[in-house]
Amino acid sequence: MFRRLAALFFLAAVLPAAAETPAKQLFGAVKDPAPLASRSIGTYARGCLAGAQLLPINGPAWQVMRLSRNRNWGNPALVNFLEHLAAKAPSAGWNGLLVGDMSQPRGGPMATGHASHQIGLDADIWLTPMPKRELTYDERERVSAVSMLAPDTLSVDPKKFTNRQFNIIRLTAKQPEVERIFVNRAIKKALCEQTSGDRGWLSKVRPWWGHDYHFHVRIACPRNSPTCKPQKEPPSGDGCGAELQSWYAPLPKPTKPSKPKPPPPEITLKDLPPECSQVLVAK
């Protein structure tokens, strides 16, 4: 408690309105990483990132998309993971990675797009194969990723979701650093149906809304981050039975009109770990 109060007092002296300002505005405004020892702080959906490392926009087997967002930062463990995964991608028939959002330079909540990605351990990888040429800046801004879903959204389009997409997700899930992979329910369904032999990796692949044009990779808390909060282990089994079917269950019809729920309150600095105040103002 004392550390939290001391950090907030220090921050308030530097940024008078910071205590009430949505944290997404504060962290989104900072363009450079905190010059501190690298570490992920807090939880994947409520934390920040010190000493972030930039993933170069081009590599031997990857290209970063949406450069204007400045979200290709991560814990060095994530950057190292992506570089090694990209090197293995050709073995799965995948030319290379198109990398979407990782984290902001100092992590924290984002103004658009994500509730997680706050501590530099999450990355979105497009399900569109990387072309065999370097994309221009303009292409990286305007080219759209391709949805893998059939028109009914209940299954994948087999012309789009092929063995290549299957293989890159399986390769990623088999990496020991990976905690979770989030995909659309239809993609999870296709993975379940197409997998033969070893099914252990499927437990890491979790259905979630959206995620039809990319898969979201989350790696475990690294050793350099003692205040990083790990997730619970995924449920046992491959998640292809009743759990997957629950994502296809019809929503219950309301018995009477209900009032719309108010939006949740904005996350402010007081809602984040106390170290995040120091990360935000570090120079």
Secondary structure as UniProt FT lines:
FT   HELIX           2..14
FT   TURN            16..20
FT   HELIX           23..28
FT   STRAND          39..43
FT   TURN            44..45
FT   STRAND          46..50
FT   STRAND          53..54
FT   STRAND          58..59
FT   TURN            60..61
FT   STRAND          62..64
FT   HELIX           67..69
FT   STRAND          73..74
FT   HELIX           76..88
FT   HELIX           89..92
FT   STRAND          97..99
FT   TURN            105..106
FT   STRAND          122..126
FT   HELIX           137..142
FT   TURN            151..152
FT   TURN            158..160
FT   HELIX           163..173
FT   TURN            176..177
FT   STRAND          178..183
FT   HELIX           185..194
FT   HELIX           200..204
FT   STRAND          205..207
FT   STRAND          214..219
FT   TURN            223..224
FT   TURN            226..227
FT   HELIX           242..246
FT   TURN            247..248
FT   HELIX           269..271
FT   HELIX           275..281
//
